Amino acid sequence: MTYLAALILGTGLLMLPAATSTPGGISVLSALFTATSAISVTGLEVLSTGSDYTFFGQAVILGLIQIGGLGVLLLTTLLAMLVAGKVGLRLRESAAAEAKSSDIGGVRPMVLRIIGLTVATEAAVATMLFLRFSTHYGEEAGNAAWDAVFHAVSAFNNAGFGLRSDSLAGYATDPFVCGPVAAAIILGGLGYPVLIEIVRRYRTPLAWSMTTRAMVAATPVLLLAGTVFIAAVEWNNPGTLGRFDWWDKLQVAAFQSTTTRTAGFSTVDFAQLHPATWFVMDILMFVGGGPAGTAGGVKITTVLVLLAMTWAEISGGTATNLFGSRVARSAYRQAATVIVLALALIATATIVLMLDDPRPGLGRLLFEVISGFGNVGLSTGITAGLPGTSQAVLITVMILGRLGPVTVASGLALRARAIRYELPVERPLIG
């Protein structure tokens, strides 16, 4: 309900004439689409943030991004604690332990830590970007400061909104711009519990939780795999990497692999990418980042649990094990449920978009839907030209993609109850 209230308020503010350069303001659908994209930290646009919105409108978008990102961090962290500690005294004890507080009502210190971590990271990235924009590119101090703050907040919250029509294409080969942005994306995508555990127990990684070990192990693998594939397929494509030298090609491919996971910034023209690259990016966007973070998707841990369950079945194991621990039986049921519901949503939305306007083709429409579901914000350039019905579908997909996986998984976990009886066993034919 809080999410809905913020969405309605943001839509109303963006409809004000002062928010846009369009005489008389913009339509309800355009304002709702932008507000949804901002508060769900997605980044899909039907209007240009830098040219179609005034400073006031950009400030509203930035505020929605910050509210959405902080809300996701707080909501997912609190839900994770609730699932782990159930309700009542156990929840309060786990909250106090998480915040390293002697106060058994330690939720408040934890919330303050999350806000502090967010602000500190955004400030550090904004400072680095400001120095680069003002000194190397000669931007006026005020413009450079706003530019830096906007992109730092958008990056850490994995939103993908930028102030330029070509996103960050103008800085594609500048490591002092793309580097801090990529770092903020990765940190935001790891999630608060993972970051805190790494900082507090960096000397004893064997004591890390299964979630932290999974994120630390899988994140570099996904980043490297995406980089290698993008570089290999697009190496000689004149519309993407073909115009760069070998080092810049690797740099651009690495940044695009990072941002494809959930952030939405681009340094190449996605309309010129090979269809195979689109499809691999679909997979990366679908997986997303870590739980209790600003990333979208079904989450890395969800996919790893299903992969571990598959391996256990293939190898004849009697239990599903992951990083030296046994996965709870309820966890892989929940993981399977999240995956199936996500695939059903994506398939349904893609079919509706194809029925509404099939001209962009399956590849582009599927990319758009998965980008919306994964709260990524990347596009092949068709968002603004989609019919109103298709844009309304994408609004729904963005909302469900933001709140759906975490609420479904948490709801299933909290509903878990003692088994009082079971029906007779019967094995259906599989495959």
N, C-alpha and C positions, 0 to 999 in steps of 0.2 A: 504493500500500500504506500509505503514511503517512496519507493521507486516510481510508482505511478504518479504520485503527487509532484515529485520533482520533474517528471516528464511533462506533465501538464503545464507547470510553471515555466519550464524552459521553452516549450512551444509558444506560449503566450508572449514571452519576452522577445523571441525571435520574430514574431509577427509584427512587432512595433515598427513603425516607419524609421525610428532612430537606429534600428538594428541592421538595416540593409541599405544599399545604395539604390535599390529599386524604388521608384516613386510609388508611394502608397503601401509599401511593404510587400511581403511575399505571401503565397497561398498557404492555407492550413496544412496541406499535404507536404509541401516543401519544408515548412517549419517543423512539423512533426517528424519528418524523416531525419532532418539534421539533429534535432534534439534527441531522438532515439539513438542515432549513430554516436552522438557525443556521450550520452549518459551510459550507454552500453560499451563505451570505449572501443568502438568498431572503426570508424573512419571513412565509411562509404559516404559519398557526397553527391547531391543533385545540384548544388551550387558551389561556386568557388569560395572557400573560406577567406582567402586573401583579397579577392576583388569584389565579391558580391556582398560581403558583410562589412559594416563599419567597425571602428574600434570597439564600440559598445557591443555589437553583435559578436565579435571575436571574443570579447571578455565573457559574454554569456556562454559561448561554446566552451571556452577554457574552464569556466566554473562548473559546467555540467560534466566535463571530463574528470575534473578533480573530485567532484561529488561521486561520480560513478566509480572511479578507481578506488577511492577510500572506502566507499560503501561495499564494494566487492571484497576488499581486503578484510574489513571488519566482519562482514556477514559470513564469509567462508571460514575465517579463523574461529569465530564464535560457534558456528555450526560444527566445525571439526572438534572443538572442545566439548560441545554438547553431546556429539556422537560418542566421543571417547569416555566422557564422564557421566553420561546419562543426565539425570536431573537432580537438583538439590545439593546436598553437602558435597558429593563427589565432584560436581561441576565446579563448585567454588574452590575446592582443594586443587583441582587441576589448573584453574585459572591463576591461583596464587603461585603454583609451581611454575607455570609458564612465564609469569611476570617476575619470578624470583622475588616475590614479596612475602613478608610474614603475615600480611593481612589476608585472611581467608576469603575476603571479598575482593580479590585481586583483579577483577575484570577491568576496572578503571585504569590501573597502571599499565595493563597490557594495551588498552586502547591508546593511551598516551604514547606508548612506545611505537605503535604502528604509525601514528601521526608523525612522531618525531623522525622515524626512519624515512617516511615518505618525503617530508619537507627537506631533510638533510640531503637525500639523494638528488632531489630535483634542484636544490640550490647549488650543489656541486657541479652538476651537469650544465646548468644555466650559466654558471660562472665561466666554465671552459668555453662554451659556445659564444658567450658575450665577448670574451677576449679575442676569439677567432674572427667573429663578424666585424668587430670594431677596428681591429688592427690590420688584419690581412685583407679584408674586403672593403674596408673604408666606410662602413655604415655609420651614420650619425648615432651618437650614444643612445638616444631615446629609442630609436628604431631597433638598434642592435640589442638593447636590453629586452624589449618586448618580443623580438624574434627569438632570443635565447630562452626566455622564460616559457613562451608558448611551446616551443619544440621540446624543451626539457620535461615539462609536465605531460605533454602528449606522449613522449617516448616512455617515461617510467610507467605511465598508466596503460601502455600498449595500445594507444588510441589511433595513431597514424594520421591525425589531422595535421596539416601544414599550412603555411601562409603563402605558398607558391603553387601555381597551377600544375607545375611539373614535379611536385613534392620536393625531393632532395636531389633531383637529377643534376642540378647545377653544382653540387658538391660531391658527385659520384666518386671522384678520385682523391678527395681531401680526407685523410684519416683523422684530422683534428676536428672535423664536424661529424663524420660518420662513426668514428670511434666512440666518442661519448654517447651518441644516440644509441648505438648498438649495445653498449654497456648498460645503459638505463633500461633498455628493452629486456635484456637477459635478467637483470636483477629484479625487475618488476614481475617477470614471468616465473621466476623461481618460487616466489611466495614467501610471506612473512615467517611462517614456522620454520621453513627450510633455512632461510637466511640467519635467523636467530640461532638455530641449532649449530650451523656451521661456525658462526662467530664464537659461540660459547664453548663448543667442543671441538675446535679445530685441531687440537692435539690428540684427540681420541676418536678418530673417524669410525672405529669399530663399535663405538657406543651410539652411533647415529641411529635414528629410527629408520624403518624400512622406506618411508617416504623420502627422507633426505638422501639415503643411499641411492634410491632409484633416480632421483632428480640429478644428483651429481654424476652418476654414471651415464644416464641416457641423454642428457642435454648436449654434451660435446659430440656424442655420436650422431645425433640428429643434425646438429649444426654442420658437422664435417660432411655427412652424407649429402645434405642439401647443397653445400658448396661444390662438391665434386660433380654432382649431377648437373647442376646449372652451368658450371664452367664447361663441362664436356659437351653438352648439347648446344650451348649458345656461343661457343668459342669463336666460330667464324661467321656468326649471324651479324650482318652489317647493321641491322636495326637495334641490336642490343650490345653484346660484348665485342663484336668484330671491330669496332672503331678504336678500341683501347690496346695498349701494349700488354705484354703477358702479365706483368705485376698488377696493373690496374684491373685486368680481367679477373684475377683471383680476388682482389680486394672487393670489386663490385659484386662478384658471385657470393662472397662470404657475407657481405652486408645484406644481400637479398635473401640469402638463406636464413639469416637471423630475423629479418623483419617479416618474412613469410609465415613464420610460426604463429604470429598473432598481432604484430604491430601495425603493418599496413603502409609504412613509408616505402617509396620506390625510388630507385636511381636509374632505372631504365624504363623504356616504353613497353608496358605489359601487352599492349595490342600487337607488338612485333615478336613476342615470344613464340617458340615452337609449341604446338599442341601437347607434345610429350612433357614439356616443362610445366605447362598449365596443370597437367594431370598429377605430376609429382608434387607440385605446390598444393593441389587439392588435398593430397594425403597429409602434407605437413600442416596445413591449416586445420584439417579435421582433428589431428592429434593435439595441436596447441601446446600449452606450456604446463606449469605445475599447479597443483591444487592450492587453494588459499592464497592465490596471487592475482595479478591483474590480467593474466593471460586468459584466452578463451579456449575453445575446443573441448573435446571430451577428456582431456588431460593425459599426460604421459603415464601416470601411475595406472590409470584405467586400462590403457592399451597393454602395459607391461604385465598386469595381472592376467589379462586374457591370453597373452603370449605364453606366460608361465603355465597357465592351465592347459593350453594346447600342447606344450612340450611335455608336460606330465602325462597327458593322455597318449601321446605318441611313444614316449619312452617306457610306458607301462608303470609309471609311478603311482603310488597310492595317495599322495598328497601333493598339493601345489606349493612349491617352495620358491622363494624369491629373496636373493641376497642373504642367504643363511638363515632365513626364518620361514616358518610355514604361514601361508596366507589363510586367513579365516575363510571358512566355507561361505559365509554370508557376503564376503567382499567380492568374490568372483561372480556371485549371482547378481550383485548390484552393478558390477562392471558390465556384465552382459546386458543387463537391462538398459543402462545408459547408452551403450553402443547401438542396440537395436532401436531404441526410441529416436536417437540422433539420426540414424540412417533413414528411418521412416519419415522424419520431418524433412530431411534434405530431399529425399525422393519425391515426396508430395509437393513441396514448394517448387522443385524444378519442373515437374509436370505441369503445374499451374502456370508457371512462367512461359513454358513452351506453347501451351494452349493460348495464352494471352497474346504472345508475339513470338513466333518461331524464327524470325529472321536472323537474330544474332547467332543461332546455332546452339547445339547441345553443349559444346565445350565451353563457350563463353557464359552461358546461363548457369551451368553447373558451378563454374568458378565463382560467379557472383553469389550464388546461394550459399556455398560453403564458406566464402569469405564473410558473409553476413552471419552465418551460424557460429563460425569460429571467432567472431568479433575481431576480424583481421583488418578489413577495410581496403584491401587491394582490389583493383578492378581492371578489366580489359578496356575500359572506356565507354561502357554501355549504360552506366547507372542513370545518368541524367536523361537519356533518351528512352528509357523504359516507360511503358504505359502506366497510368495511375494505379491500376489494379496490381501490376507487378511490383510497383514501389510499396504498396500497402502490404503485400506478401513479404517483402524484404524487411519491412518494419517489424512484422510479427516474428520473423525468423531471427532478427537481431535480439529482440526481447527474450525469446525462448532460449536462444543460444547463450545469453548472458546469465539468466536465472535458472534455466532448465536443468542442466547437468547437476549443479550443486544441490538444488532443492530436491530433485528426484533421488539422488544418492543419499542425502541426509534423511529424507523422509523414509526411505526404505530401511535405513539403519535404525532410526528411532522407533520404527514400528516393530522391529524384531522382538519377538516374545518367545517364551519357553514353549517347546513343542510338547503338547499333551497327548497327541496321538498321531499316527501316520497311516495312510491308506496302504492296502496291499501293493507290493512292488510288481510292476510289469515293464518289460523292456520293449520299446518300439524299435522297428527297423530304422537304422540311420544310414544315410548315404546311398 
